[in-house]
Amino acid sequence: MEIEIISFGQITEFINHQKIEIDGIADTDTLKQYLEDRFPALKGTKYKLALNKNIVQQNTEITNQATIAIMPPFSGG
């Protein structure tokens, strides 16, 4: 399965915009673990995931050609 990774803020320092091929990852909880293993700096960072432009509040199924955004905490103004 191929997914697109988009990162924002300080996360772009260690995860660049890219398309990656992943196998055996069917949901966002498994993806978070995969990303933290692949990019150890992510473990010490607070972040949220968005799946196809929707912020993930709970474990969610990932489909082929999905777009995952990795975002640091943000606040309104």
All heavy atoms as a GROMACS GRO file, in nm:
protein
  609
    1MET      N    1   0.085  -0.117   0.000
    1MET     CA    2   0.000   0.000   0.000
    1MET      C    3   0.090   0.124   0.000
    1MET      O    4   0.190   0.129   0.069
    1MET     CB    5  -0.089  -0.004   0.125
    1MET     CG    6  -0.166   0.121   0.151
    1MET     SD    7  -0.298   0.111   0.274
    1MET     CE    8  -0.217   0.044   0.417
    2GLU      N    9   0.053   0.223  -0.077
    2GLU     CA   10   0.129   0.348  -0.084
    2GLU      C   11   0.050   0.458  -0.015
    2GLU      O   12  -0.070   0.472  -0.036
    2GLU     CB   13   0.156   0.387  -0.228
    2GLU     CG   14   0.241   0.512  -0.240
    2GLU     CD   15   0.271   0.548  -0.384
    2GLU    OE1   16   0.191   0.624  -0.442
    2GLU    OE2   17   0.372   0.500  -0.437
    3ILE      N   18   0.121   0.536   0.070
    3ILE     CA   19   0.059   0.651   0.133
    3ILE      C   20   0.150   0.772   0.114
    3ILE      O   21   0.270   0.758   0.092
    3ILE     CB   22   0.030   0.630   0.283
    3ILE    CG1   23   0.161   0.607   0.361
    3ILE    CG2   24  -0.068   0.516   0.305
    3ILE    CD1   25   0.143   0.610   0.511
    4GLU      N   26   0.091   0.888   0.124
    4GLU     CA   27   0.168   1.012   0.114
    4GLU      C   28   0.179   1.071   0.254
    4GLU      O   29   0.081   1.080   0.328
    4GLU     CB   30   0.096   1.110   0.022
    4GLU     CG   31   0.172   1.239   0.002
    4GLU     CD   32   0.104   1.330  -0.100
    4GLU    OE1   33  -0.012   1.304  -0.139
    4GLU    OE2   34   0.168   1.427  -0.140
    5ILE      N   35   0.301   1.110   0.291
    5ILE     CA   36   0.328   1.171   0.421
    5ILE      C   37   0.355   1.320   0.400
    5ILE      O   38   0.441   1.356   0.320
    5ILE     CB   39   0.452   1.107   0.488
    5ILE    CG1   40   0.434   0.957   0.507
    5ILE    CG2   41   0.485   1.178   0.619
    5ILE    CD1   42   0.341   0.917   0.617
    6ILE      N   43   0.282   1.403   0.472
    6ILE     CA   44   0.305   1.547   0.470
    6ILE      C   45   0.333   1.588   0.614
    6ILE      O   46   0.261   1.549   0.705
    6ILE     CB   47   0.181   1.623   0.418
    6ILE    CG1   48   0.144   1.577   0.278
    6ILE    CG2   49   0.205   1.773   0.422
    6ILE    CD1   50   0.012   1.631   0.229
    7SER      N   51   0.438   1.666   0.634
    7SER     CA   52   0.471   1.709   0.771
    7SER      C   53   0.470   1.861   0.779
    7SER      O   54   0.487   1.931   0.679
    7SER     CB   55   0.606   1.653   0.813
    7SER     OG   56   0.707   1.695   0.725
    8PHE      N   57   0.451   1.911   0.901
    8PHE     CA   58   0.443   2.054   0.924
    8PHE      C   59   0.530   2.093   1.042
    8PHE      O   60   0.562   2.011   1.128
    8PHE     CB   61   0.297   2.095   0.953
    8PHE     CG   62   0.206   2.075   0.836
    8PHE    CD1   63   0.137   1.957   0.820
    8PHE    CD2   64   0.188   2.175   0.741
    8PHE    CE1   65   0.053   1.937   0.712
    8PHE    CE2   66   0.105   2.157   0.634
    8PHE     CZ   67   0.036   2.038   0.619
    9GLY      N   68   0.565   2.222   1.048
    9GLY     CA   69   0.640   2.276   1.161
    9GLY      C   70   0.773   2.208   1.182
    9GLY      O   71   0.841   2.170   1.087
   10GLN      N   72   0.809   2.189   1.308
   10GLN     CA   73   0.939   2.132   1.344
   10GLN      C   74   0.954   1.988   1.296
   10GLN      O   75   1.066   1.939   1.281
   10GLN     CB   76   0.960   2.138   1.495
   10GLN     CG   77   0.864   2.048   1.572
   10GLN     CD   78   0.857   2.079   1.719
   10GLN    OE1   79   0.874   2.192   1.759
   10GLN    NE2   80   0.829   1.978   1.798
   11ILE      N   81   0.846   1.921   1.268
   11ILE     CA   82   0.852   1.782   1.223
   11ILE      C   83   0.916   1.772   1.085
   11ILE      O   84   0.978   1.671   1.051
   11ILE     CB   85   0.712   1.718   1.228
   11ILE    CG1   86   0.664   1.714   1.374
   11ILE    CG2   87   0.710   1.579   1.166
   11ILE    CD1   88   0.521   1.676   1.393
   12THR      N   89   0.909   1.877   1.006
   12THR     CA   90   0.970   1.874   0.872
   12THR      C   91   1.123   1.862   0.880
   12THR      O   92   1.186   1.827   0.781
   12THR     CB   93   0.935   1.999   0.790
   12THR    OG1   94   0.980   2.115   0.859
   12THR    CG2   95   0.787   2.009   0.764
   13GLU      N   96   1.180   1.890   0.997
   13GLU     CA   97   1.325   1.877   1.012
   13GLU      C   98   1.372   1.732   0.999
   13GLU      O   99   1.486   1.707   0.961
   13GLU     CB  100   1.370   1.935   1.146
   13GLU     CG  101   1.349   2.084   1.156
   13GLU     CD  102   1.379   2.140   1.294
   13GLU    OE1  103   1.440   2.068   1.376
   13GLU    OE2  104   1.339   2.254   1.320
   14PHE      N  105   1.286   1.636   1.033
   14PHE     CA  106   1.328   1.496   1.024
   14PHE      C  107   1.235   1.409   0.941
   14PHE      O  108   1.268   1.295   0.911
   14PHE     CB  109   1.351   1.435   1.163
   14PHE     CG  110   1.239   1.457   1.261
   14PHE    CD1  111   1.135   1.367   1.271
   14PHE    CD2  112   1.240   1.567   1.344
   14PHE    CE1  113   1.034   1.386   1.362
   14PHE    CE2  114   1.139   1.588   1.437
   14PHE     CZ  115   1.035   1.497   1.446
   15ILE      N  116   1.120   1.460   0.901
   15ILE     CA  117   1.033   1.387   0.808
   15ILE      C  118   0.995   1.482   0.696
   15ILE      O  119   0.923   1.578   0.718
   15ILE     CB  120   0.904   1.335   0.876
   15ILE    CG1  121   0.935   1.244   0.993
   15ILE    CG2  122   0.818   1.262   0.773
   15ILE    CD1  123   0.812   1.196   1.068
   16ASN      N  124   1.045   1.454   0.577
   16ASN     CA  125   1.011   1.537   0.461
   16ASN      C  126   0.888   1.483   0.392
   16ASN      O  127   0.852   1.366   0.408
   16ASN     CB  128   1.128   1.539   0.363
   16ASN     CG  129   1.249   1.607   0.422
   16ASN    OD1  130   1.237   1.706   0.493
   16ASN    ND2  131   1.366   1.554   0.394
   17HIS      N  132   0.825   1.568   0.312
   17HIS     CA  133   0.712   1.526   0.229
   17HIS      C  134   0.758   1.409   0.143
   17HIS      O  135   0.859   1.418   0.075
   17HIS     CB  136   0.669   1.643   0.143
   17HIS     CG  137   0.553   1.614   0.054
   17HIS    ND1  138   0.424   1.637   0.092
   17HIS    CD2  139   0.548   1.561  -0.070
   17HIS    CE1  140   0.343   1.601  -0.007
   17HIS    NE2  141   0.417   1.554  -0.106
   18GLN      N  142   0.685   1.299   0.149
   18GLN     CA  143   0.727   1.182   0.072
   18GLN      C  144   0.612   1.085   0.053
   18GLN      O  145   0.512   1.090   0.125
   18GLN     CB  146   0.841   1.111   0.145
   18GLN     CG  147   0.807   1.067   0.287
   18GLN     CD  148   0.929   1.015   0.361
   18GLN    OE1  149   0.984   0.913   0.322
   18GLN    NE2  150   0.970   1.085   0.465
   19LYS      N  151   0.629   0.999  -0.044
   19LYS     CA  152   0.536   0.887  -0.062
   19LYS      C  153   0.612   0.764  -0.019
   19LYS      O  154   0.727   0.745  -0.056
   19LYS     CB  155   0.493   0.875  -0.208
   19LYS     CG  156   0.402   0.987  -0.249
   19LYS     CD  157   0.335   0.961  -0.381
   19LYS     CE  158   0.242   1.077  -0.411
   19LYS     NZ  159   0.151   1.050  -0.518
   20ILE      N  160   0.548   0.683   0.065
   20ILE     CA  161   0.614   0.561   0.112
   20ILE      C  162   0.526   0.441   0.087
   20ILE      O  163   0.404   0.450   0.083
   20ILE     CB  164   0.651   0.569   0.263
   20ILE    CG1  165   0.528   0.591   0.350
   20ILE    CG2  166   0.754   0.678   0.287
   20ILE    CD1  167   0.557   0.580   0.499
   21GLU      N  168   0.591   0.329   0.069
   21GLU     CA  169   0.523   0.201   0.050
   21GLU      C  170   0.526   0.130   0.184
   21GLU      O  171   0.631   0.112   0.245
   21GLU     CB  172   0.598   0.119  -0.056
   21GLU     CG  173   0.529  -0.008  -0.097
   21GLU     CD  174   0.403   0.015  -0.178
   21GLU    OE1  175   0.394   0.114  -0.253
   21GLU    OE2  176   0.312  -0.069  -0.167
   22ILE      N  177   0.409   0.095   0.236
   22ILE     CA  178   0.401   0.025   0.364
   22ILE      C  179   0.320  -0.102   0.347
   22ILE      O  180   0.222  -0.106   0.274
   22ILE     CB  181   0.339   0.115   0.474
   22ILE    CG1  182   0.202   0.169   0.433
   22ILE    CG2  183   0.431   0.230   0.510
   22ILE    CD1  184   0.127   0.240   0.542
   23ASP      N  185   0.363  -0.205   0.414
   23ASP     CA  186   0.290  -0.331   0.414
   23ASP      C  187   0.262  -0.370   0.558
   23ASP      O  188   0.344  -0.346   0.647
   23ASP     CB  189   0.372  -0.441   0.346
   23ASP     CG  190   0.384  -0.418   0.196
   23ASP    OD1  191   0.283  -0.386   0.132
   23ASP    OD2  192   0.496  -0.431   0.144
   24GLY      N  193   0.148  -0.428   0.583
   24GLY     CA  194   0.114  -0.474   0.717
   24GLY      C  195   0.071  -0.363   0.811
   24GLY      O  196   0.065  -0.383   0.932
   25ILE      N  197   0.044  -0.245   0.758
   25ILE     CA  198  -0.003  -0.133   0.840
   25ILE      C  199  -0.143  -0.097   0.791
   25ILE      O  200  -0.160  -0.042   0.682
   25ILE     CB  201   0.092  -0.012   0.832
   25ILE    CG1  202   0.229  -0.052   0.888
   25ILE    CG2  203   0.034   0.108   0.905
   25ILE    CD1  204   0.334   0.053   0.878
   26ALA      N  205  -0.241  -0.128   0.873
   26ALA     CA  206  -0.379  -0.109   0.830
   26ALA      C  207  -0.452   0.003   0.903
   26ALA      O  208  -0.562   0.040   0.865
   26ALA     CB  209  -0.457  -0.240   0.850
   27ASP      N  210  -0.389   0.058   1.010
   27ASP     CA  211  -0.458   0.160   1.088
   27ASP      C  212  -0.360   0.263   1.142
   27ASP      O  213  -0.239   0.246   1.135
   27ASP     CB  214  -0.539   0.096   1.202
   27ASP     CG  215  -0.454   0.010   1.293
   27ASP    OD1  216  -0.347   0.056   1.338
   27ASP    OD2  217  -0.493  -0.104   1.322
   28THR      N  218  -0.415   0.371   1.196
   28THR     CA  219  -0.332   0.483   1.240
   28THR      C  220  -0.248   0.451   1.362
   28THR      O  221  -0.137   0.504   1.375
   28THR     CB  222  -0.418   0.608   1.265
   28THR    OG1  223  -0.525   0.577   1.356
   28THR    CG2  224  -0.476   0.662   1.134
   29ASP      N  225  -0.295   0.367   1.452
   29ASP     CA  226  -0.213   0.330   1.569
   29ASP      C  227  -0.087   0.256   1.525
   29ASP      O  228   0.023   0.284   1.573
   29ASP     CB  229  -0.292   0.244   1.668
   29ASP     CG  230  -0.390   0.325   1.750
   29ASP    OD1  231  -0.390   0.450   1.742
   29ASP    OD2  232  -0.469   0.261   1.824
   30THR      N  233  -0.102   0.164   1.432
   30THR     CA  234   0.014   0.089   1.380
   30THR      C  235   0.106   0.182   1.302
   30THR      O  236   0.228   0.171   1.311
   30THR     CB  237  -0.034  -0.028   1.291
   30THR    OG1  238  -0.130  -0.105   1.363
   30THR    CG2  239   0.082  -0.118   1.252
   31LEU      N  240   0.049   0.276   1.228
   31LEU     CA  241   0.131   0.372   1.154
   31LEU      C  242   0.212   0.459   1.248
   31LEU      O  243   0.330   0.484   1.223
   31LEU     CB  244   0.044   0.459   1.064
   31LEU     CG  245   0.120   0.566   0.986
   31LEU    CD1  246   0.218   0.503   0.887
   31LEU    CD2  247   0.026   0.661   0.916
   32LYS      N  248   0.152   0.507   1.357
   32LYS     CA  249   0.226   0.589   1.453
   32LYS      C  250   0.347   0.513   1.507
   32LYS      O  251   0.456   0.568   1.516
   32LYS     CB  252   0.135   0.631   1.569
   32LYS     CG  253   0.040   0.742   1.532
   32LYS     CD  254  -0.055   0.775   1.645
   32LYS     CE  255   0.009   0.874   1.739
   32LYS     NZ  256  -0.088   0.927   1.838
   33GLN      N  257   0.329   0.386   1.541
   33GLN     CA  258   0.439   0.306   1.592
   33GLN      C  259   0.548   0.290   1.485
   33GLN      O  260   0.666   0.302   1.512
   33GLN     CB  261   0.389   0.169   1.638
   33GLN     CG  262   0.495   0.085   1.705
   33GLN     CD  263   0.550   0.151   1.830
   33GLN    OE1  264   0.474   0.189   1.918
   33GLN    NE2  265   0.680   0.166   1.840
   34TYR      N  266   0.506   0.265   1.361
   34TYR     CA  267   0.600   0.252   1.249
   34TYR      C  268   0.680   0.381   1.231
   34TYR      O  269   0.802   0.378   1.216
   34TYR     CB  270   0.522   0.218   1.121
   34TYR     CG  271   0.603   0.228   0.995
   34TYR    CD1  272   0.686   0.123   0.956
   34TYR    CD2  273   0.599   0.343   0.916
   34TYR    CE1  274   0.762   0.132   0.838
   34TYR    CE2  275   0.673   0.353   0.800
   34TYR     CZ  276   0.754   0.247   0.762
   34TYR     OH  277   0.829   0.258   0.647
   35LEU      N  278   0.612   0.496   1.232
   35LEU     CA  279   0.680   0.623   1.212
   35LEU      C  280   0.777   0.654   1.326
   35LEU      O  281   0.888   0.703   1.303
   35LEU     CB  282   0.578   0.737   1.198
   35LEU     CG  283   0.495   0.735   1.071
   35LEU    CD1  284   0.382   0.838   1.079
   35LEU    CD2  285   0.581   0.759   0.948
   36GLU      N  286   0.737   0.623   1.450
   36GLU     CA  287   0.825   0.648   1.564
   36GLU      C  288   0.946   0.556   1.563
   36GLU      O  289   1.053   0.594   1.609
   36GLU     CB  290   0.746   0.636   1.694
   36GLU     CG  291   0.649   0.750   1.712
   36GLU     CD  292   0.563   0.740   1.837
   36GLU    OE1  293   0.584   0.647   1.919
   36GLU    OE2  294   0.474   0.826   1.854
   37ASP      N  295   0.931   0.435   1.510
   37ASP     CA  296   1.046   0.344   1.495
   37ASP      C  297   1.139   0.393   1.383
   37ASP      O  298   1.261   0.387   1.396
   37ASP     CB  299   1.000   0.202   1.465
   37ASP     CG  300   0.933   0.135   1.585
   37ASP    OD1  301   0.948   0.185   1.699
   37ASP    OD2  302   0.864   0.033   1.564
   38ARG      N  303   1.081   0.440   1.274
   38ARG     CA  304   1.160   0.485   1.159
   38ARG      C  305   1.224   0.621   1.182
   38ARG      O  306   1.333   0.649   1.133
   38ARG     CB  307   1.070   0.489   1.035
   38ARG     CG  308   1.144   0.522   0.910
   38ARG     CD  309   1.062   0.495   0.788
   38ARG     NE  310   1.132   0.544   0.670
   38ARG     CZ  311   1.080   0.550   0.550
   38ARG    NH1  312   0.958   0.510   0.529
   38ARG    NH2  313   1.149   0.597   0.450
   39PHE      N  314   1.154   0.708   1.255
   39PHE     CA  315   1.203   0.843   1.285
   39PHE      C  316   1.204   0.862   1.436
   39PHE      O  317   1.108   0.916   1.493
   39PHE     CB  318   1.114   0.949   1.219
   39PHE     CG  319   1.099   0.932   1.070
   39PHE    CD1  320   0.985   0.873   1.017
   39PHE    CD2  321   1.198   0.974   0.983
   39PHE    CE1  322   0.969   0.857   0.881
   39PHE    CE2  323   1.184   0.958   0.846
   39PHE     CZ  324   1.069   0.899   0.794
   40PRO      N  325   1.310   0.817   1.505
   40PRO     CA  326   1.313   0.820   1.652
   40PRO      C  327   1.289   0.958   1.712
   40PRO      O  328   1.236   0.967   1.824
   40PRO     CB  329   1.454   0.770   1.685
   40PRO     CG  330   1.494   0.689   1.565
   40PRO     CD  331   1.428   0.755   1.448
   41ALA      N  332   1.322   1.066   1.643
   41ALA     CA  333   1.298   1.201   1.696
   41ALA      C  334   1.150   1.228   1.716
   41ALA      O  335   1.112   1.312   1.797
   41ALA     CB  336   1.360   1.305   1.604
   42LEU      N  337   1.065   1.155   1.646
   42LEU     CA  338   0.920   1.173   1.658
   42LEU      C  339   0.869   1.127   1.794
   42LEU      O  340   0.771   1.181   1.845
   42LEU     CB  341   0.849   1.098   1.545
   42LEU     CG  342   0.703   1.130   1.520
   42LEU    CD1  343   0.683   1.277   1.488
   42LEU    CD2  344   0.650   1.044   1.406
   43LYS      N  345   0.937   1.030   1.856
   43LYS     CA  346   0.894   0.978   1.987
   43LYS      C  347   0.889   1.087   2.093
   43LYS      O  348   0.801   1.088   2.177
   43LYS     CB  349   0.987   0.867   2.034
   43LYS     CG  350   0.967   0.738   1.961
   43LYS     CD  351   1.057   0.631   2.017
   43LYS     CE  352   1.045   0.504   1.935
   43LYS     NZ  353   1.134   0.401   1.982
   44GLY      N  354   0.983   1.180   2.090
   44GLY     CA  355   0.988   1.285   2.190
   44GLY      C  356   0.910   1.409   2.153
   44GLY      O  357   0.921   1.512   2.220
   45THR      N  358   0.830   1.402   2.048
   45THR     CA  359   0.757   1.517   1.997
   45THR      C  360   0.607   1.494   2.012
   45THR      O  361   0.558   1.386   1.982
   45THR     CB  362   0.790   1.538   1.847
   45THR    OG1  363   0.930   1.550   1.832
   45THR    CG2  364   0.721   1.659   1.791
   46LYS      N  365   0.536   1.596   2.058
   46LYS     CA  366   0.390   1.588   2.058
   46LYS      C  367   0.343   1.618   1.916
   46LYS      O  368   0.391   1.713   1.853
   46LYS     CB  369   0.331   1.688   2.155
   46LYS     CG  370   0.354   1.651   2.299
   46LYS     CD  371   0.277   1.744   2.390
   46LYS     CE  372   0.298   1.700   2.533
   46LYS     NZ  373   0.216   1.776   2.626
   47TYR      N  374   0.249   1.538   1.868
   47TYR     CA  375   0.199   1.558   1.732
   47TYR      C  376   0.062   1.497   1.717
   47TYR      O  377   0.020   1.415   1.798
   47TYR     CB  378   0.296   1.499   1.629
   47TYR     CG  379   0.311   1.349   1.636
   47TYR    CD1  380   0.232   1.266   1.556
   47TYR    CD2  381   0.402   1.291   1.722
   47TYR    CE1  382   0.245   1.128   1.563
   47TYR    CE2  383   0.415   1.153   1.729
   47TYR     CZ  384   0.337   1.073   1.650
   47TYR     OH  385   0.350   0.935   1.658
   48LYS      N  386  -0.006   1.537   1.612
   48LYS     CA  387  -0.135   1.479   1.575
   48LYS      C  388  -0.124   1.430   1.431
   48LYS      O  389  -0.045   1.481   1.353
   48LYS     CB  390  -0.247   1.582   1.585
   48LYS     CG  391  -0.278   1.626   1.726
   48LYS     CD  392  -0.420   1.675   1.733
   48LYS     CE  393  -0.454   1.710   1.877
   48LYS     NZ  394  -0.524   1.604   1.944
   49LEU      N  395  -0.206   1.332   1.400
   49LEU     CA  396  -0.216   1.284   1.263
   49LEU      C  397  -0.348   1.329   1.203
   49LEU      O  398  -0.450   1.336   1.273
   49LEU     CB  399  -0.213   1.130   1.258
   49LEU     CG  400  -0.086   1.058   1.298
   49LEU    CD1  401  -0.106   0.908   1.281
   49LEU    CD2  402   0.032   1.105   1.216
   50ALA      N  403  -0.344   1.359   1.075
   50ALA     CA  404  -0.466   1.382   0.999
   50ALA      C  405  -0.466   1.282   0.884
   50ALA      O  406  -0.364   1.264   0.817
   50ALA     CB  407  -0.474   1.524   0.947
   51LEU      N  408  -0.576   1.217   0.865
   51LEU     CA  409  -0.592   1.119   0.758
   51LEU      C  410  -0.687   1.177   0.656
   51LEU      O  411  -0.804   1.205   0.688
   51LEU     CB  412  -0.646   0.987   0.815
   51LEU     CG  413  -0.683   0.878   0.716
   51LEU    CD1  414  -0.562   0.834   0.636
   51LEU    CD2  415  -0.745   0.760   0.789
   52ASN      N  416  -0.636   1.200   0.535
   52ASN     CA  417  -0.717   1.259   0.428
   52ASN      C  418  -0.788   1.385   0.475
   52ASN      O  419  -0.909   1.400   0.459
   52ASN     CB  420  -0.815   1.156   0.371
   52ASN     CG  421  -0.743   1.039   0.309
   52ASN    OD1  422  -0.638   1.054   0.249
   52ASN    ND2  423  -0.799   0.920   0.324
   53LYS      N  424  -0.714   1.474   0.539
   53LYS     CA  425  -0.757   1.607   0.585
   53LYS      C  426  -0.849   1.605   0.707
   53LYS      O  427  -0.909   1.707   0.740
   53LYS     CB  428  -0.823   1.686   0.471
   53LYS     CG  429  -0.730   1.711   0.354
   53LYS     CD  430  -0.796   1.795   0.250
   53LYS     CE  431  -0.700   1.817   0.132
   53LYS     NZ  432  -0.761   1.894   0.026
   54ASN      N  433  -0.862   1.491   0.774
   54ASN     CA  434  -0.942   1.482   0.896
   54ASN      C  435  -0.852   1.443   1.013
   54ASN      O  436  -0.786   1.339   1.008
   54ASN     CB  437  -1.053   1.377   0.880
   54ASN     CG  438  -1.153   1.416   0.774
   54ASN    OD1  439  -1.207   1.526   0.777
   54ASN    ND2  440  -1.175   1.328   0.678
   55ILE      N  441  -0.852   1.524   1.117
   55ILE     CA  442  -0.769   1.493   1.234
   55ILE      C  443  -0.818   1.364   1.297
   55ILE      O  444  -0.937   1.343   1.316
   55ILE     CB  445  -0.772   1.609   1.336
   55ILE    CG1  446  -0.701   1.730   1.274
   55ILE    CG2  447  -0.704   1.568   1.466
   55ILE    CD1  448  -0.692   1.850   1.363
   56VAL      N  449  -0.722   1.277   1.326
   56VAL     CA  450  -0.753   1.145   1.382
   56VAL      C  451  -0.771   1.158   1.533
   56VAL      O  452  -0.680   1.201   1.604
   56VAL     CB  453  -0.638   1.046   1.348
   56VAL    CG1  454  -0.661   0.913   1.416
   56VAL    CG2  455  -0.625   1.030   1.198
   57GLN      N  456  -0.888   1.120   1.582
   57GLN     CA  457  -0.918   1.124   1.725
   57GLN      C  458  -0.907   0.986   1.788
   57GLN      O  459  -0.893   0.974   1.909
   57GLN     CB  460  -1.060   1.179   1.748
   57GLN     CG  461  -1.080   1.319   1.694
   57GLN     CD  462  -1.001   1.425   1.769
   57GLN    OE1  463  -0.966   1.407   1.885
   57GLN    NE2  464  -0.973   1.535   1.703
   58GLN      N  465  -0.919   0.883   1.707
   58GLN     CA  466  -0.910   0.745   1.754
   58GLN      C  467  -0.852   0.660   1.642
   58GLN      O  468  -0.837   0.707   1.529
   58GLN     CB  469  -1.047   0.694   1.795
   58GLN     CG  470  -1.148   0.694   1.681
   58GLN     CD  471  -1.290   0.666   1.729
   58GLN    OE1  472  -1.320   0.684   1.844
   58GLN    NE2  473  -1.376   0.623   1.639
   59ASN      N  474  -0.818   0.536   1.674
   59ASN     CA  475  -0.759   0.448   1.574
   59ASN      C  476  -0.851   0.438   1.452
   59ASN      O  477  -0.971   0.415   1.466
   59ASN     CB  478  -0.735   0.310   1.635
   59ASN     CG  479  -0.647   0.224   1.548
   59ASN    OD1  480  -0.570   0.273   1.468
   59ASN    ND2  481  -0.657   0.094   1.566
   60THR      N  482  -0.795   0.461   1.332
   60THR     CA  483  -0.873   0.468   1.209
   60THR      C  484  -0.806   0.384   1.101
   60THR      O  485  -0.683   0.382   1.092
   60THR     CB  486  -0.881   0.616   1.162
   60THR    OG1  487  -0.933   0.695   1.268
   60THR    CG2  488  -0.970   0.630   1.041
   61GLU      N  489  -0.886   0.318   1.021
   61GLU     CA  490  -0.834   0.237   0.911
   61GLU      C  491  -0.768   0.327   0.806
   61GLU      O  492  -0.817   0.436   0.775
   61GLU     CB  493  -0.948   0.158   0.845
   61GLU     CG  494  -0.902   0.072   0.729
   61GLU     CD  495  -1.017  -0.001   0.661
   61GLU    OE1  496  -1.133   0.018   0.699
   61GLU    OE2  497  -0.988  -0.077   0.568
   62ILE      N  498  -0.658   0.279   0.750
   62ILE     CA  499  -0.587   0.350   0.643
   62ILE      C  500  -0.607   0.272   0.514
   62ILE      O  501  -0.588   0.151   0.512
   62ILE     CB  502  -0.436   0.361   0.674
   62ILE    CG1  503  -0.414   0.441   0.802
   62ILE    CG2  504  -0.363   0.427   0.557
   62ILE    CD1  505  -0.269   0.442   0.847
   63THR      N  506  -0.641   0.343   0.408
   63THR     CA  507  -0.659   0.279   0.278
   63THR      C  508  -0.545   0.318   0.184
   63THR      O  509  -0.473   0.414   0.209
   63THR     CB  510  -0.793   0.319   0.215
   63THR    OG1  511  -0.797   0.461   0.203
   63THR    CG2  512  -0.910   0.271   0.300
   64ASN      N  513  -0.531   0.243   0.076
   64ASN     CA  514  -0.428   0.272  -0.024
   64ASN      C  515  -0.447   0.413  -0.079
   64ASN      O  516  -0.560   0.460  -0.093
   64ASN     CB  517  -0.437   0.170  -0.137
   64ASN     CG  518  -0.317   0.176  -0.229
   64ASN    OD1  519  -0.205   0.200  -0.186
   64ASN    ND2  520  -0.340   0.153  -0.357
   65GLN      N  521  -0.336   0.480  -0.106
   65GLN     CA  522  -0.333   0.616  -0.161
   65GLN      C  523  -0.380   0.721  -0.060
   65GLN      O  524  -0.415   0.833  -0.099
   65GLN     CB  525  -0.417   0.626  -0.290
   65GLN     CG  526  -0.372   0.534  -0.401
   65GLN     CD  527  -0.232   0.565  -0.452
   65GLN    OE1  528  -0.198   0.680  -0.471
   65GLN    NE2  529  -0.152   0.463  -0.472
   66ALA      N  530  -0.381   0.688   0.068
   66ALA     CA  531  -0.420   0.784   0.171
   66ALA      C  532  -0.312   0.891   0.186
   66ALA      O  533  -0.196   0.870   0.153
   66ALA     CB  534  -0.440   0.712   0.304
   67THR      N  535  -0.353   1.007   0.235
   67THR     CA  536  -0.260   1.115   0.268
   67THR      C  537  -0.262   1.132   0.419
   67THR      O  538  -0.369   1.150   0.478
   67THR     CB  539  -0.301   1.246   0.199
   67THR    OG1  540  -0.298   1.226   0.058
   67THR    CG2  541  -0.205   1.359   0.236
   68ILE      N  542  -0.144   1.125   0.479
   68ILE     CA  543  -0.129   1.140   0.624
   68ILE      C  544  -0.051   1.268   0.650
   68ILE      O  545   0.060   1.285   0.599
   68ILE     CB  546  -0.051   1.022   0.685
   68ILE    CG1  547  -0.115   0.888   0.652
   68ILE    CG2  548  -0.031   1.041   0.835
   68ILE    CD1  549  -0.245   0.861   0.722
   69ALA      N  550  -0.109   1.357   0.728
   69ALA     CA  551  -0.039   1.478   0.769
   69ALA      C  552   0.006   1.458   0.914
   69ALA      O  553  -0.072   1.410   0.997
   69ALA     CB  554  -0.129   1.600   0.759
   70ILE      N  555   0.130   1.495   0.943
   70ILE     CA  556   0.185   1.487   1.078
   70ILE      C  557   0.207   1.631   1.123
   70ILE      O  558   0.287   1.703   1.064
   70ILE     CB  559   0.316   1.408   1.080
   70ILE    CG1  560   0.296   1.272   1.016
   70ILE    CG2  561   0.366   1.394   1.223
   70ILE    CD1  562   0.424   1.196   0.993
   71MET      N  563   0.134   1.670   1.228
   71MET     CA  564   0.134   1.810   1.268
   71MET      C  565   0.173   1.828   1.414
   71MET      O  566   0.125   1.754   1.500
   71MET     CB  567  -0.007   1.868   1.248
   71MET     CG  568  -0.058   1.852   1.107
   71MET     SD  569  -0.233   1.890   1.092
   71MET     CE  570  -0.306   1.756   1.185
   72PRO      N  571   0.255   1.927   1.442
   72PRO     CA  572   0.286   1.959   1.582
   72PRO      C  573   0.164   2.026   1.645
   72PRO      O  574   0.070   2.064   1.574
   72PRO     CB  575   0.403   2.055   1.570
   72PRO     CG  576   0.385   2.121   1.439
   72PRO     CD  577   0.322   2.017   1.350
   73PRO      N  578   0.165   2.043   1.778
   73PRO     CA  579   0.053   2.114   1.843
   73PRO      C  580   0.039   2.254   1.786
   73PRO      O  581   0.138   2.317   1.747
   73PRO     CB  582   0.095   2.121   1.989
   73PRO     CG  583   0.200   2.018   2.007
   73PRO     CD  584   0.267   2.001   1.873
   74PHE      N  585  -0.083   2.301   1.778
   74PHE     CA  586  -0.109   2.436   1.728
   74PHE      C  587  -0.219   2.497   1.811
   74PHE      O  588  -0.296   2.428   1.878
   74PHE     CB  589  -0.147   2.432   1.579
   74PHE     CG  590  -0.259   2.339   1.546
   74PHE    CD1  591  -0.390   2.381   1.552
   74PHE    CD2  592  -0.233   2.207   1.510
   74PHE    CE1  593  -0.494   2.293   1.522
   74PHE    CE2  594  -0.336   2.119   1.479
   74PHE     CZ  595  -0.467   2.163   1.486
   75SER      N  596  -0.226   2.627   1.809
   75SER     CA  597  -0.332   2.696   1.883
   75SER      C  598  -0.389   2.807   1.796
   75SER      O  599  -0.323   2.857   1.706
   75SER     CB  600  -0.278   2.754   2.014
   75SER     OG  601  -0.177   2.847   1.988
   76GLY      N  602  -0.511   2.843   1.824
   76GLY     CA  603  -0.576   2.948   1.748
   76GLY      C  604  -0.538   3.085   1.800
   76GLY      O  605  -0.481   3.100   1.905
   77GLY      N  606  -0.569   3.186   1.723
   77GLY     CA  607  -0.534   3.320   1.764
   77GLY      C  608  -0.645   3.417   1.742
   77GLY      O  609  -0.752   3.391   1.703
   0.00000   0.00000   0.00000
